[in-house]
Amino acid sequence: MSGWMDKAMDDLRPWIGRVRVVEDDIGLMAVRRAAGTFDMDPESFRVGSELPPHWFGIFFTETVRQGDIGPDGHPNKGIVLPPIPMPRRMGAGRRVKVMGNLRAGEPAVKKAEVADIVPKSGRSGDIFVLTMRHTIEQHGKVLAVDDFDAIYRPAVPPGQKTTATVATLARTDQAWSDTTALTNALNFRYSALTWNAHRIHYDGDYTRSEEGYPALVSNGGLSMHLMVDAALRHAKGTLTGYTARLVHPLWVGDRIEVRGEAQKDGRLKIWAADRNGVLCGEMDLEFAR
């Protein structure tokens, strides 16, 4: 680990263990907008309707004031998340336990805890890994615990491209597959649902010139949501947990093909590929009978 990162941890370490509580009424209109975004019948949801098990990720958005938004569209450092001294942040993976489902139109809370901050130095340079633990509760009952990892990277020098992850072809021995087009409209609607103003998802000039990506970046949260959607269509039983890892970016205008094995002993392994067959994400899910 670089010496400057060790010094930065002196300021960051007190953040570990801090908890922020976010309230949400799981409003019916928000639920119906989510349903429409994922091509479900909005009118099928009423107050009290049980939501799909992974929809907690759509709600409990941080309503940060416009004056507290940074140049990348994220809240300024130190307002919601720790002031990690690197400008580029992207989701990398999560470990989720599911104990129940949210219900529409009923108050709930998210307890967002800074679970860990880990500095790392490796082949791709210096990074920080932030782990947030989100505990979802409704009517005093814990419904889900979501450990979410985000990677912080240095700025890209002007005129250079971001360090590319090594492309690996996805397996082709799947038992089934589902494909979704990652259109501008879908990415916009998902970002609106989750109140995500990160400019890499909608501002092409910023994305190319400031962050060094070749095109608009499809939202990683959307990828994970679509992967669970596909798994639920092909699995039997009640979802009790999953782990997810994103390994390669997807671009707006591309497509995500979710491929999966046959379910066995309550476990299901799935993975995602882009239009070129490059592996973009992996997920292991567990189901109870």
Residue pairs with C-beta under 8 A, 6 or more apart in sequence:
1 119
1 120
1 121
2 119
2 121
2 126
5 119
5 121
5 126
5 128
6 119
8 84
8 85
8 119
9 117
9 119
11 83
12 82
12 83
12 84
12 117
12 128
13 117
15 82
15 114
15 117
16 114
16 115
16 116
16 117
17 113
17 114
18 113
18 114
19 111
19 112
19 113
20 80
20 111
20 112
20 113
21 109
21 110
21 111
21 112
22 60
22 61
22 62
22 109
22 110
22 112
23 60
23 107
23 108
23 109
24 59
24 60
24 61
24 107
24 108
24 109
24 110
25 105
25 106
25 107
25 108
26 51
26 59
26 102
26 103
26 104
26 105
26 106
26 107
26 108
26 138
27 104
27 105
28 45
28 46
28 47
28 104
28 105
30 58
30 59
30 193
31 45
31 49
31 51
31 104
31 105
32 42
32 43
32 45
33 42
33 189
33 192
33 193
34 55
34 58
34 193
35 41
35 42
35 44
35 45
36 42
36 189
37 186
37 189
37 190
37 193
38 225
38 229
45 51
45 104
46 104
46 105
47 104
47 105
47 106
48 103
48 104
48 105
48 106
49 103
49 104
50 101
50 102
50 103
51 101
51 102
51 103
51 104
52 101
52 229
52 232
53 98
53 101
53 144
53 232
53 238
53 239
54 96
54 98
54 225
54 228
54 229
54 239
55 101
55 102
56 102
56 110
56 134
56 136
56 143
56 144
56 146
57 146
57 194
57 221
57 224
57 225
58 193
58 194
58 225
59 102
59 108
59 110
60 108
60 109
60 110
60 112
60 134
60 136
61 194
61 195
61 196
62 75
62 80
62 195
63 195
64 75
64 79
64 80
68 75
68 76
68 79
69 75
69 76
69 197
70 76
70 77
72 87
72 88
72 89
72 198
72 199
72 200
72 206
72 210
72 211
73 196
73 197
73 198
73 199
73 203
74 89
74 197
74 198
75 81
77 83
77 84
81 114
81 130
81 132
82 114
82 117
82 130
84 117
84 128
84 130
84 152
86 126
86 127
86 128
86 152
86 153
86 154
86 155
87 152
87 153
87 154
87 155
88 152
88 153
88 154
88 155
88 156
88 162
88 211
89 130
89 150
89 151
89 152
89 153
90 150
90 151
90 153
90 217
90 220
91 148
91 149
91 150
91 220
91 221
91 224
91 246
92 129
92 149
92 150
92 151
92 220
92 245
92 246
93 148
93 149
93 243
93 244
93 245
93 246
94 146
94 147
94 148
94 149
94 224
94 243
94 244
95 146
95 147
95 241
95 242
95 243
95 244
96 144
96 145
96 146
96 147
96 241
96 242
96 243
96 244
97 144
97 145
97 146
97 240
97 241
98 143
98 144
98 239
98 240
98 241
98 242
99 141
99 142
99 143
99 144
99 145
99 240
100 138
100 141
100 142
100 143
100 144
101 143
102 108
102 136
102 138
102 143
103 138
106 138
106 139
107 138
108 136
108 137
108 138
108 143
109 136
109 137
109 138
110 134
110 135
110 136
110 137
111 134
111 135
111 137
112 132
112 133
112 134
113 132
113 133
113 134
113 135
114 130
114 131
114 132
115 131
115 132
115 133
115 147
116 129
116 130
116 131
117 128
117 129
117 130
117 131
118 128
118 129
118 131
119 126
119 127
119 128
120 126
120 127
120 128
120 129
121 127
124 163
125 153
125 154
125 163
126 154
127 151
127 152
127 153
128 151
128 152
129 149
129 150
129 151
129 152
130 149
130 150
130 151
130 152
131 147
131 148
131 149
132 147
132 148
132 150
133 145
133 146
133 147
133 148
134 144
134 145
134 146
134 147
134 148
135 142
135 144
135 145
135 146
136 142
136 143
136 144
136 145
136 146
137 143
153 162
153 163
155 210
156 162
156 210
156 211
156 212
158 209
160 212
161 212
161 213
161 214
162 211
162 212
162 213
165 247
165 248
165 249
167 248
167 276
167 278
167 279
168 247
168 248
168 278
168 279
169 277
169 278
169 279
170 259
170 271
170 272
170 273
170 277
170 278
170 279
170 280
171 259
171 271
171 279
172 259
172 277
174 259
174 260
174 261
175 260
175 261
175 262
176 234
176 259
176 260
177 257
177 258
177 259
177 260
178 229
178 230
178 233
178 234
178 257
178 258
179 255
179 256
179 257
179 258
180 186
180 226
180 255
180 256
180 258
181 255
182 218
182 222
182 250
182 251
182 252
182 253
182 254
182 255
182 256
183 252
183 253
184 216
184 252
184 253
186 222
187 201
187 202
187 216
187 218
187 219
187 222
187 252
188 202
190 196
190 219
190 221
190 222
190 225
191 197
191 198
191 201
191 202
191 219
194 219
194 221
196 219
196 221
199 206
199 207
199 210
200 206
200 207
200 211
200 213
200 216
200 217
201 216
201 217
201 218
201 219
201 252
202 216
203 216
204 215
204 216
207 213
207 215
207 216
207 217
208 214
208 215
213 249
213 251
214 251
215 251
215 252
215 253
216 251
216 252
216 253
217 249
217 250
217 251
217 252
218 249
218 250
218 251
218 252
218 254
218 256
220 246
223 246
223 250
223 256
223 272
223 280
223 281
224 244
224 246
224 281
224 283
226 256
226 258
226 272
227 244
227 256
227 258
227 270
227 272
227 281
227 283
228 239
228 242
228 283
228 285
230 258
230 260
230 270
231 239
231 242
231 258
231 260
231 268
231 270
231 283
231 285
232 239
234 260
234 263
234 268
235 263
235 268
235 285
235 287
236 263
236 287
236 289
237 266
237 287
237 288
237 289
238 287
238 288
238 289
239 285
239 286
239 287
240 286
240 287
240 288
241 285
241 286
242 283
242 284
242 285
242 286
243 283
243 284
244 281
244 282
244 283
245 281
245 282
245 283
246 280
246 281
247 279
247 280
247 281
247 282
248 274
248 278
248 279
248 280
248 281
249 280
250 256
250 272
250 274
250 280
251 274
254 274
254 275
255 274
255 275
256 272
256 273
256 274
256 280
257 272
257 273
257 274
257 275
258 270
258 271
258 272
259 270
259 271
259 272
259 273
260 268
260 269
260 270
260 271
261 268
261 269
261 270
263 287
266 286
266 287
266 288
266 289
267 284
267 285
267 286
267 287
268 284
268 285
268 286
268 287
269 282
269 283
269 284
269 285
270 282
270 283
270 285
271 279
271 281
271 282
271 283
272 279
272 280
272 281
272 282
272 283
273 279
273 280
274 280
